[in-house]
Amino acid sequence: MISKNFTINYQPFADWFNTNIFGKFPFFANRINPTNFDTVLKNVALLVGKSEMNLNEFIGHFCIIYNETGGRFQPMRELGGQAYMFNKIMPNGQSKYSYNLAPNNRLAGDQLKAWGIISSVADVQLWNEQAYPDAAPLAVKTAANKCDFYRYRGYGFNQLTWHSNYLICLQPHIPKPMDNYSVEEFETALQDFTLAAKAFNTFNSRNASAIAAVNALASGNFAPYAKLVSGGAKWYMDLYTNRFTKLSEKLNGLTIRPMVMDFNPATLTRDKVIKIQQTVLDGTNADAAHHLAIHGGADGAWGGNTSIAFEMAGKALKEYEV
């Protein structure tokens, strides 16, 4: 069961993934950010609503977050400017979802009129449609940053979208009404890992079908969860299937342990690193000592092999008296 960051064959999961999975398959084209990955797993209880999850559940959630953050594992906003979120037709002629669409979002023209930014019937109509008013004055475009089509674009570990979903999944976790935040205040608030984790869990537990989809992960039935997040889009289902299946296959039979290392090695001085390395070399865990001895020994540099040896030794940092 997974309740915190963990190792694969004594290698931190993010390092293992970046070495053995990233770039080896076309559907795993992004590295994992190790620091952010660790922060996400420090918030497991907020993320999944319970203190631990089994490996299938982890893989299921991992594949969603990996996709929606491009491997960054941080609270992400959907990339693209106002025109991208507003338009129904892209410059290449292909159609896409416009976020200037009722009833899930309020129309920008109606909002801008209510705020006293525009007043003419023609301007209201223009901003209520789905072709971005590129010729509009800069002041109007700036005010539109607070309109639903842009404010409530994709966000978080599963790219929560639409004002209606934000009301259900995000509003309960912030101290004042969403509409009352300035643009800067809102974007700053959304950067918080714990808020993103809470919104993620609320989305996954908001109704019976969502709960059933998430519960199905435990037995390895991942399709309902992929459909829940994607709305059933075939390309997303195929991508998710490939990722879930391959990661499950690669992890099968490997040694998975809770990570001992709960500190940032970059904060240690060279002398402290040498002291830890020498203690491992002199310690009772022969496997850890051998691994470190053939990969640099007590050289004062904390790399992946020192991490592996540290994990193999299985001792917390305080036991090294550094």
Short mmCIF file of the C-alpha atoms (twelve columns), coordinates in Angstrom:
data_MODEL
# 
_entry.id   MODEL 
# 
loop_
_atom_site.group_PDB 
_atom_site.id 
_atom_site.type_symbol 
_atom_site.label_atom_id 
_atom_site.label_alt_id 
_atom_site.label_comp_id 
_atom_site.label_asym_id 
_atom_site.label_seq_id 
_atom_site.Cartn_x 
_atom_site.Cartn_y 
_atom_site.Cartn_z 
_atom_site.pdbx_PDB_model_num 
ATOM 1   C CA . MET A 1   0.000   0.000  0.000   1 
ATOM 2   C CA . ILE A 2   1.237   3.486  -0.876  1 
ATOM 3   C CA . SER A 3   0.889   6.288  1.665   1 
ATOM 4   C CA . LYS A 4   3.979   8.371  0.841   1 
ATOM 5   C CA . ASN A 5   6.804   8.544  -1.664  1 
ATOM 6   C CA . PHE A 6   8.360   5.158  -2.366  1 
ATOM 7   C CA . THR A 7   11.206  3.364  -4.071  1 
ATOM 8   C CA . ILE A 8   11.393  0.799  -6.861  1 
ATOM 9   C CA . ASN A 9   14.266  -1.629 -6.221  1 
ATOM 10  C CA . TYR A 10  15.531  0.983  -3.723  1 
ATOM 11  C CA . GLN A 11  15.551  3.725  -6.364  1 
ATOM 12  C CA . PRO A 12  13.195  6.684  -5.762  1 
ATOM 13  C CA . PHE A 13  10.182  6.213  -8.023  1 
ATOM 14  C CA . ALA A 14  10.711  9.436  -9.974  1 
ATOM 15  C CA . ASP A 15  14.338  8.509  -10.658 1 
ATOM 16  C CA . TRP A 16  13.322  4.983  -11.637 1 
ATOM 17  C CA . PHE A 17  10.662  6.337  -13.986 1 
ATOM 18  C CA . ASN A 18  12.968  8.892  -15.576 1 
ATOM 19  C CA . THR A 19  15.591  6.202  -16.159 1 
ATOM 20  C CA . ASN A 20  13.465  3.223  -17.186 1 
ATOM 21  C CA . ILE A 21  10.191  4.570  -18.590 1 
ATOM 22  C CA . PHE A 22  10.666  8.117  -19.877 1 
ATOM 23  C CA . GLY A 23  11.589  8.155  -23.551 1 
ATOM 24  C CA . LYS A 24  11.364  4.378  -23.870 1 
ATOM 25  C CA . PHE A 25  7.772   4.519  -25.088 1 
ATOM 26  C CA . PRO A 26  6.115   7.181  -27.284 1 
ATOM 27  C CA . PHE A 27  3.295   7.687  -24.796 1 
ATOM 28  C CA . PHE A 28  5.746   8.486  -21.956 1 
ATOM 29  C CA . ALA A 29  7.500   11.467 -23.521 1 
ATOM 30  C CA . ASN A 30  7.845   13.618 -20.391 1 
ATOM 31  C CA . ARG A 31  10.109  13.298 -17.381 1 
ATOM 32  C CA . ILE A 32  8.704   13.487 -13.864 1 
ATOM 33  C CA . ASN A 33  9.703   16.431 -11.704 1 
ATOM 34  C CA . PRO A 34  11.005  14.575 -8.593  1 
ATOM 35  C CA . THR A 35  10.448  17.437 -6.126  1 
ATOM 36  C CA . ASN A 36  6.868   18.048 -7.220  1 
ATOM 37  C CA . PHE A 37  6.136   14.318 -7.331  1 
ATOM 38  C CA . ASP A 38  7.273   14.048 -3.719  1 
ATOM 39  C CA . THR A 39  5.069   16.990 -2.726  1 
ATOM 40  C CA . VAL A 40  2.037   15.391 -4.358  1 
ATOM 41  C CA . LEU A 41  2.602   12.130 -2.459  1 
ATOM 42  C CA . LYS A 42  3.011   14.045 0.795   1 
ATOM 43  C CA . ASN A 43  -0.625  15.043 0.243   1 
ATOM 44  C CA . VAL A 44  -1.983  11.535 -0.436  1 
ATOM 45  C CA . ALA A 45  -4.785  11.867 2.116   1 
ATOM 46  C CA . LEU A 46  -6.023  15.097 0.512   1 
ATOM 47  C CA . LEU A 47  -5.555  13.736 -3.011  1 
ATOM 48  C CA . VAL A 48  -7.489  10.477 -2.684  1 
ATOM 49  C CA . GLY A 49  -9.483  10.971 0.513   1 
ATOM 50  C CA . LYS A 50  -7.782  8.163  2.434   1 
ATOM 51  C CA . SER A 51  -4.408  7.509  4.014   1 
ATOM 52  C CA . GLU A 52  -3.177  4.951  1.487   1 
ATOM 53  C CA . MET A 53  -3.894  3.367  -1.895  1 
ATOM 54  C CA . ASN A 54  -2.873  0.159  -3.589  1 
ATOM 55  C CA . LEU A 55  -0.563  0.013  -6.603  1 
ATOM 56  C CA . ASN A 56  -3.384  -0.074 -9.172  1 
ATOM 57  C CA . GLU A 57  -4.941  3.025  -7.630  1 
ATOM 58  C CA . PHE A 58  -1.586  4.781  -7.663  1 
ATOM 59  C CA . ILE A 59  -0.993  3.947  -11.336 1 
ATOM 60  C CA . GLY A 60  -4.505  5.119  -12.206 1 
ATOM 61  C CA . HIS A 61  -4.084  8.504  -10.542 1 
ATOM 62  C CA . PHE A 62  -0.481  8.815  -11.692 1 
ATOM 63  C CA . CYS A 63  -1.441  8.436  -15.353 1 
ATOM 64  C CA . ILE A 64  -4.071  11.162 -15.070 1 
ATOM 65  C CA . ILE A 65  -1.763  13.621 -13.309 1 
ATOM 66  C CA . TYR A 66  1.136   12.777 -15.635 1 
ATOM 67  C CA . ASN A 67  -1.035  13.582 -18.630 1 
ATOM 68  C CA . GLU A 68  -2.698  16.708 -17.293 1 
ATOM 69  C CA . THR A 69  0.531   18.291 -16.011 1 
ATOM 70  C CA . GLY A 70  2.942   17.032 -18.661 1 
ATOM 71  C CA . GLY A 71  4.963   15.251 -15.974 1 
ATOM 72  C CA . ARG A 72  5.430   18.420 -13.921 1 
ATOM 73  C CA . PHE A 73  3.220   17.182 -11.059 1 
ATOM 74  C CA . GLN A 74  2.310   20.709 -10.050 1 
ATOM 75  C CA . PRO A 75  -0.985  22.623 -10.104 1 
ATOM 76  C CA . MET A 76  -1.201  23.564 -13.796 1 
ATOM 77  C CA . ARG A 77  -3.364  25.999 -15.721 1 
ATOM 78  C CA . GLU A 78  -4.439  25.086 -19.236 1 
ATOM 79  C CA . LEU A 79  -1.946  26.579 -21.637 1 
ATOM 80  C CA . GLY A 80  -3.083  29.077 -24.261 1 
ATOM 81  C CA . GLY A 81  -4.313  32.648 -24.306 1 
ATOM 82  C CA . GLN A 82  -7.769  34.170 -24.364 1 
ATOM 83  C CA . ALA A 83  -8.331  33.538 -28.062 1 
ATOM 84  C CA . TYR A 84  -7.592  29.832 -27.689 1 
ATOM 85  C CA . MET A 85  -10.101 29.437 -24.842 1 
ATOM 86  C CA . PHE A 86  -12.702 31.610 -26.569 1 
ATOM 87  C CA . ASN A 87  -12.657 30.316 -30.145 1 
ATOM 88  C CA . LYS A 88  -14.635 27.413 -31.521 1 
ATOM 89  C CA . ILE A 89  -12.654 27.358 -34.775 1 
ATOM 90  C CA . MET A 90  -8.850  27.313 -34.715 1 
ATOM 91  C CA . PRO A 91  -6.690  29.135 -37.312 1 
ATOM 92  C CA . ASN A 92  -6.154  25.848 -39.153 1 
ATOM 93  C CA . GLY A 93  -9.907  25.476 -39.585 1 
ATOM 94  C CA . GLN A 94  -10.364 22.654 -37.101 1 
ATOM 95  C CA . SER A 95  -13.121 22.948 -34.531 1 
ATOM 96  C CA . LYS A 96  -12.654 22.645 -30.772 1 
ATOM 97  C CA . TYR A 97  -14.546 23.363 -27.582 1 
ATOM 98  C CA . SER A 98  -15.117 27.010 -26.858 1 
ATOM 99  C CA . TYR A 99  -15.282 27.862 -23.172 1 
ATOM 100 C CA . ASN A 100 -17.558 30.811 -23.956 1 
ATOM 101 C CA . LEU A 101 -20.500 28.488 -23.729 1 
ATOM 102 C CA . ALA A 102 -23.566 28.373 -21.493 1 
ATOM 103 C CA . PRO A 103 -24.787 26.928 -19.199 1 
ATOM 104 C CA . ASN A 104 -21.490 25.643 -17.777 1 
ATOM 105 C CA . ASN A 105 -19.944 29.121 -18.139 1 
ATOM 106 C CA . ARG A 106 -21.551 32.542 -18.200 1 
ATOM 107 C CA . LEU A 107 -21.120 34.360 -21.507 1 
ATOM 108 C CA . ALA A 108 -18.377 36.977 -21.655 1 
ATOM 109 C CA . GLY A 109 -20.565 39.645 -23.258 1 
ATOM 110 C CA . ASP A 110 -23.126 39.422 -20.485 1 
ATOM 111 C CA . GLN A 111 -20.401 39.574 -17.843 1 
ATOM 112 C CA . LEU A 112 -18.566 42.512 -19.402 1 
ATOM 113 C CA . LYS A 113 -21.838 44.425 -19.726 1 
ATOM 114 C CA . ALA A 114 -22.747 43.742 -16.088 1 
ATOM 115 C CA . TRP A 115 -19.351 45.118 -15.030 1 
ATOM 116 C CA . GLY A 116 -19.839 48.289 -17.103 1 
ATOM 117 C CA . ILE A 117 -16.951 47.447 -19.434 1 
ATOM 118 C CA . ILE A 118 -19.068 47.353 -22.622 1 
ATOM 119 C CA . SER A 119 -22.570 48.617 -23.297 1 
ATOM 120 C CA . SER A 120 -23.573 48.428 -26.974 1 
ATOM 121 C CA . VAL A 121 -25.746 45.578 -28.213 1 
ATOM 122 C CA . ALA A 122 -23.188 44.850 -30.939 1 
ATOM 123 C CA . ASP A 123 -20.290 44.522 -28.484 1 
ATOM 124 C CA . VAL A 124 -22.280 42.336 -26.129 1 
ATOM 125 C CA . GLN A 125 -23.264 40.071 -29.005 1 
ATOM 126 C CA . LEU A 126 -19.663 39.911 -30.238 1 
ATOM 127 C CA . TRP A 127 -18.388 38.804 -26.827 1 
ATOM 128 C CA . ASN A 128 -21.259 36.332 -26.445 1 
ATOM 129 C CA . GLU A 129 -20.223 34.382 -29.537 1 
ATOM 130 C CA . GLN A 130 -17.352 31.958 -30.149 1 
ATOM 131 C CA . ALA A 131 -15.036 33.891 -32.461 1 
ATOM 132 C CA . TYR A 132 -12.562 35.905 -30.414 1 
ATOM 133 C CA . PRO A 133 -12.989 39.721 -30.845 1 
ATOM 134 C CA . ASP A 134 -9.338  40.337 -31.634 1 
ATOM 135 C CA . ALA A 135 -10.006 43.963 -32.597 1 
ATOM 136 C CA . ALA A 136 -11.513 44.817 -29.199 1 
ATOM 137 C CA . PRO A 137 -9.776  47.537 -27.141 1 
ATOM 138 C CA . LEU A 138 -6.995  46.377 -24.824 1 
ATOM 139 C CA . ALA A 139 -8.935  47.533 -21.757 1 
ATOM 140 C CA . VAL A 140 -11.823 45.224 -22.684 1 
ATOM 141 C CA . LYS A 141 -9.486  42.291 -23.314 1 
ATOM 142 C CA . THR A 142 -7.804  42.879 -19.960 1 
ATOM 143 C CA . ALA A 143 -11.177 42.900 -18.189 1 
ATOM 144 C CA . ALA A 144 -12.051 39.653 -19.992 1 
ATOM 145 C CA . ASN A 145 -9.314  37.864 -18.034 1 
ATOM 146 C CA . LYS A 146 -11.903 37.607 -15.265 1 
ATOM 147 C CA . CYS A 147 -14.642 36.219 -17.516 1 
ATOM 148 C CA . ASP A 148 -15.657 32.594 -17.107 1 
ATOM 149 C CA . PHE A 149 -14.259 31.432 -20.457 1 
ATOM 150 C CA . TYR A 150 -10.743 32.304 -19.264 1 
ATOM 151 C CA . ARG A 151 -10.898 32.158 -15.463 1 
ATOM 152 C CA . TYR A 152 -12.446 28.724 -15.402 1 
ATOM 153 C CA . ARG A 153 -10.212 27.077 -17.988 1 
ATOM 154 C CA . GLY A 154 -8.385  23.855 -17.157 1 
ATOM 155 C CA . TYR A 155 -6.745  23.715 -13.730 1 
ATOM 156 C CA . GLY A 156 -4.970  21.370 -11.385 1 
ATOM 157 C CA . PHE A 157 -3.925  17.755 -11.383 1 
ATOM 158 C CA . ASN A 158 -6.862  16.733 -13.582 1 
ATOM 159 C CA . GLN A 159 -7.501  20.006 -15.434 1 
ATOM 160 C CA . LEU A 160 -10.796 20.920 -13.804 1 
ATOM 161 C CA . THR A 161 -12.811 22.979 -16.322 1 
ATOM 162 C CA . TRP A 162 -16.005 25.119 -16.379 1 
ATOM 163 C CA . HIS A 163 -17.476 27.458 -13.782 1 
ATOM 164 C CA . SER A 164 -20.035 24.803 -12.865 1 
ATOM 165 C CA . ASN A 165 -17.318 22.291 -11.937 1 
ATOM 166 C CA . TYR A 166 -15.232 24.881 -10.096 1 
ATOM 167 C CA . LEU A 167 -18.281 25.674 -7.949  1 
ATOM 168 C CA . ILE A 168 -18.549 22.031 -6.919  1 
ATOM 169 C CA . CYS A 169 -14.890 21.054 -6.664  1 
ATOM 170 C CA . LEU A 170 -12.935 24.205 -5.807  1 
ATOM 171 C CA . GLN A 171 -15.273 26.685 -4.105  1 
ATOM 172 C CA . PRO A 172 -15.683 24.593 -0.911  1 
ATOM 173 C CA . HIS A 173 -11.922 24.799 -0.329  1 
ATOM 174 C CA . ILE A 174 -11.307 28.552 -0.617  1 
ATOM 175 C CA . PRO A 175 -12.276 31.278 1.861   1 
ATOM 176 C CA . LYS A 176 -14.342 33.604 -0.340  1 
ATOM 177 C CA . PRO A 177 -16.514 33.413 -3.463  1 
ATOM 178 C CA . MET A 178 -14.502 32.642 -6.591  1 
ATOM 179 C CA . ASP A 179 -15.852 35.663 -8.449  1 
ATOM 180 C CA . ASN A 180 -14.567 37.982 -5.729  1 
ATOM 181 C CA . TYR A 181 -10.909 37.226 -6.389  1 
ATOM 182 C CA . SER A 182 -8.883  39.550 -8.541  1 
ATOM 183 C CA . VAL A 183 -7.134  37.911 -11.476 1 
ATOM 184 C CA . GLU A 184 -3.799  37.983 -9.615  1 
ATOM 185 C CA . GLU A 185 -5.282  36.684 -6.346  1 
ATOM 186 C CA . PHE A 186 -6.992  33.805 -8.093  1 
ATOM 187 C CA . GLU A 187 -3.930  32.670 -10.019 1 
ATOM 188 C CA . THR A 188 -1.804  32.836 -6.858  1 
ATOM 189 C CA . ALA A 189 -4.322  30.791 -4.868  1 
ATOM 190 C CA . LEU A 190 -4.414  28.100 -7.525  1 
ATOM 191 C CA . GLN A 191 -0.686  27.434 -7.210  1 
ATOM 192 C CA . ASP A 192 -1.149  25.775 -3.809  1 
ATOM 193 C CA . PHE A 193 -0.544  22.007 -3.863  1 
ATOM 194 C CA . THR A 194 -2.993  21.272 -1.062  1 
ATOM 195 C CA . LEU A 195 -5.780  23.183 -2.800  1 
ATOM 196 C CA . ALA A 196 -5.146  21.300 -6.047  1 
ATOM 197 C CA . ALA A 197 -5.186  17.995 -4.140  1 
ATOM 198 C CA . LYS A 198 -8.493  18.845 -2.450  1 
ATOM 199 C CA . ALA A 199 -10.104 19.862 -5.743  1 
ATOM 200 C CA . PHE A 200 -8.829  16.653 -7.356  1 
ATOM 201 C CA . ASN A 201 -10.409 14.512 -4.652  1 
ATOM 202 C CA . THR A 202 -13.679 16.431 -4.680  1 
ATOM 203 C CA . PHE A 203 -13.963 15.925 -8.448  1 
ATOM 204 C CA . ASN A 204 -13.389 12.187 -7.980  1 
ATOM 205 C CA . SER A 205 -15.964 11.887 -5.188  1 
ATOM 206 C CA . ARG A 206 -18.618 14.353 -6.340  1 
ATOM 207 C CA . ASN A 207 -21.271 11.766 -7.245  1 
ATOM 208 C CA . ALA A 208 -21.949 8.024  -7.316  1 
ATOM 209 C CA . SER A 209 -20.592 7.426  -10.818 1 
ATOM 210 C CA . ALA A 210 -17.327 9.231  -10.027 1 
ATOM 211 C CA . ILE A 211 -16.898 7.241  -6.818  1 
ATOM 212 C CA . ALA A 212 -17.567 3.980  -8.668  1 
ATOM 213 C CA . ALA A 213 -15.023 4.854  -11.362 1 
ATOM 214 C CA . VAL A 214 -12.319 5.593  -8.810  1 
ATOM 215 C CA . ASN A 215 -13.151 2.511  -6.733  1 
ATOM 216 C CA . ALA A 216 -12.768 0.350  -9.857  1 
ATOM 217 C CA . LEU A 217 -9.081  1.274  -10.022 1 
ATOM 218 C CA . ALA A 218 -8.251  -0.924 -7.029  1 
ATOM 219 C CA . SER A 219 -8.924  -4.072 -9.053  1 
ATOM 220 C CA . GLY A 220 -7.154  -2.770 -12.160 1 
ATOM 221 C CA . ASN A 221 -10.311 -1.680 -13.995 1 
ATOM 222 C CA . PHE A 222 -9.111  1.697  -15.225 1 
ATOM 223 C CA . ALA A 223 -11.471 2.427  -18.154 1 
ATOM 224 C CA . PRO A 224 -14.292 4.037  -16.087 1 
ATOM 225 C CA . TYR A 225 -11.826 6.493  -14.526 1 
ATOM 226 C CA . ALA A 226 -10.334 7.421  -17.892 1 
ATOM 227 C CA . LYS A 227 -13.850 8.063  -19.172 1 
ATOM 228 C CA . LEU A 228 -14.709 10.120 -16.094 1 
ATOM 229 C CA . VAL A 229 -11.806 12.510 -16.674 1 
ATOM 230 C CA . SER A 230 -11.914 12.654 -20.466 1 
ATOM 231 C CA . GLY A 231 -15.625 12.461 -21.138 1 
ATOM 232 C CA . GLY A 232 -14.961 9.318  -23.164 1 
ATOM 233 C CA . ALA A 233 -12.728 10.860 -25.840 1 
ATOM 234 C CA . LYS A 234 -11.213 7.947  -27.784 1 
ATOM 235 C CA . TRP A 235 -7.731  9.446  -28.113 1 
ATOM 236 C CA . TYR A 236 -7.553  9.990  -24.354 1 
ATOM 237 C CA . MET A 237 -8.884  6.515  -23.579 1 
ATOM 238 C CA . ASP A 238 -6.277  4.953  -25.895 1 
ATOM 239 C CA . LEU A 239 -3.442  7.016  -24.398 1 
ATOM 240 C CA . TYR A 240 -4.518  6.215  -20.859 1 
ATOM 241 C CA . THR A 241 -4.861  2.523  -21.666 1 
ATOM 242 C CA . ASN A 242 -1.335  2.367  -23.085 1 
ATOM 243 C CA . ARG A 243 0.139   4.159  -20.092 1 
ATOM 244 C CA . PHE A 244 -1.727  2.220  -17.420 1 
ATOM 245 C CA . THR A 245 -0.988  -1.125 -19.068 1 
ATOM 246 C CA . LYS A 246 2.718   -0.494 -19.667 1 
ATOM 247 C CA . LEU A 247 3.394   0.940  -16.214 1 
ATOM 248 C CA . SER A 248 1.576   -1.986 -14.578 1 
ATOM 249 C CA . GLU A 249 3.624   -4.411 -16.645 1 
ATOM 250 C CA . LYS A 250 6.955   -2.760 -15.818 1 
ATOM 251 C CA . LEU A 251 6.239   -2.565 -12.078 1 
ATOM 252 C CA . ASN A 252 5.137   -6.185 -11.829 1 
ATOM 253 C CA . GLY A 253 7.502   -8.176 -9.609  1 
ATOM 254 C CA . LEU A 254 9.721   -5.249 -8.597  1 
ATOM 255 C CA . THR A 255 10.491  -4.392 -4.970  1 
ATOM 256 C CA . ILE A 256 8.350   -1.477 -3.786  1 
ATOM 257 C CA . ARG A 257 9.104   0.088  -0.408  1 
ATOM 258 C CA . PRO A 258 8.155   3.303  1.427   1 
ATOM 259 C CA . MET A 259 10.953  5.819  0.938   1 
ATOM 260 C CA . VAL A 260 13.242  6.380  3.908   1 
ATOM 261 C CA . MET A 261 14.665  9.618  2.526   1 
ATOM 262 C CA . ASP A 262 12.323  12.456 3.471   1 
ATOM 263 C CA . PHE A 263 14.787  15.329 3.050   1 
ATOM 264 C CA . ASN A 264 16.372  17.246 0.205   1 
ATOM 265 C CA . PRO A 265 19.998  16.080 -0.253  1 
ATOM 266 C CA . ALA A 266 20.802  19.445 -1.836  1 
ATOM 267 C CA . THR A 267 20.571  20.993 1.629   1 
ATOM 268 C CA . LEU A 268 23.468  18.853 2.940   1 
ATOM 269 C CA . THR A 269 27.025  20.100 2.933   1 
ATOM 270 C CA . ARG A 270 29.725  18.033 1.223   1 
ATOM 271 C CA . ASP A 271 31.150  17.011 4.605   1 
ATOM 272 C CA . LYS A 272 27.751  15.744 5.754   1 
ATOM 273 C CA . VAL A 273 27.296  13.760 2.547   1 
ATOM 274 C CA . ILE A 274 30.715  12.165 3.047   1 
ATOM 275 C CA . LYS A 275 29.799  11.279 6.631   1 
ATOM 276 C CA . ILE A 276 26.587  9.580  5.508   1 
ATOM 277 C CA . GLN A 277 28.351  7.748  2.693   1 
ATOM 278 C CA . GLN A 278 31.121  6.526  4.991   1 
ATOM 279 C CA . THR A 279 28.562  5.348  7.546   1 
ATOM 280 C CA . VAL A 280 26.825  3.341  4.823   1 
ATOM 281 C CA . LEU A 281 30.162  1.875  3.715   1 
ATOM 282 C CA . ASP A 282 30.998  0.887  7.294   1 
ATOM 283 C CA . GLY A 283 27.492  -0.269 8.165   1 
ATOM 284 C CA . THR A 284 25.961  -3.698 8.620   1 
ATOM 285 C CA . ASN A 285 23.956  -3.666 5.378   1 
ATOM 286 C CA . ALA A 286 26.364  -5.407 3.017   1 
ATOM 287 C CA . ASP A 287 24.232  -4.771 -0.069  1 
ATOM 288 C CA . ALA A 288 24.100  -1.031 0.581   1 
ATOM 289 C CA . ALA A 289 27.826  -0.857 1.266   1 
ATOM 290 C CA . HIS A 290 28.666  -2.833 -1.863  1 
ATOM 291 C CA . HIS A 291 26.398  -0.715 -4.048  1 
ATOM 292 C CA . LEU A 292 27.965  2.509  -2.854  1 
ATOM 293 C CA . ALA A 293 31.508  1.135  -2.981  1 
ATOM 294 C CA . ILE A 294 31.256  0.336  -6.683  1 
ATOM 295 C CA . HIS A 295 29.503  3.635  -7.500  1 
ATOM 296 C CA . GLY A 296 31.817  6.311  -6.190  1 
ATOM 297 C CA . GLY A 297 32.186  5.528  -2.497  1 
ATOM 298 C CA . ALA A 298 32.462  8.464  -0.074  1 
ATOM 299 C CA . ASP A 299 33.026  11.115 -2.719  1 
ATOM 300 C CA . GLY A 300 30.830  13.814 -1.167  1 
ATOM 301 C CA . ALA A 301 28.475  13.964 -4.154  1 
ATOM 302 C CA . TRP A 302 24.871  12.920 -3.598  1 
ATOM 303 C CA . GLY A 303 23.690  11.249 -6.792  1 
ATOM 304 C CA . GLY A 304 21.220  8.550  -7.642  1 
ATOM 305 C CA . ASN A 305 23.462  5.735  -6.408  1 
ATOM 306 C CA . THR A 306 23.928  7.361  -3.007  1 
ATOM 307 C CA . SER A 307 20.127  7.612  -2.794  1 
ATOM 308 C CA . ILE A 308 19.815  3.909  -3.597  1 
ATOM 309 C CA . ALA A 309 22.448  2.955  -1.011  1 
ATOM 310 C CA . PHE A 310 20.789  5.181  1.593   1 
ATOM 311 C CA . GLU A 311 17.436  3.519  0.946   1 
ATOM 312 C CA . MET A 312 18.981  0.055  1.048   1 
ATOM 313 C CA . ALA A 313 20.546  0.846  4.428   1 
ATOM 314 C CA . GLY A 314 17.054  1.764  5.614   1 
ATOM 315 C CA . LYS A 315 18.117  4.321  8.210   1 
ATOM 316 C CA . ALA A 316 16.572  7.723  8.764   1 
ATOM 317 C CA . LEU A 317 18.789  10.795 8.452   1 
ATOM 318 C CA . LYS A 318 18.842  11.409 12.214  1 
ATOM 319 C CA . GLU A 319 20.555  8.066  12.701  1 
ATOM 320 C CA . TYR A 320 23.606  9.396  10.840  1 
ATOM 321 C CA . GLU A 321 24.013  12.268 13.323  1 
ATOM 322 C CA . VAL A 322 24.458  14.941 10.667  1 
# 
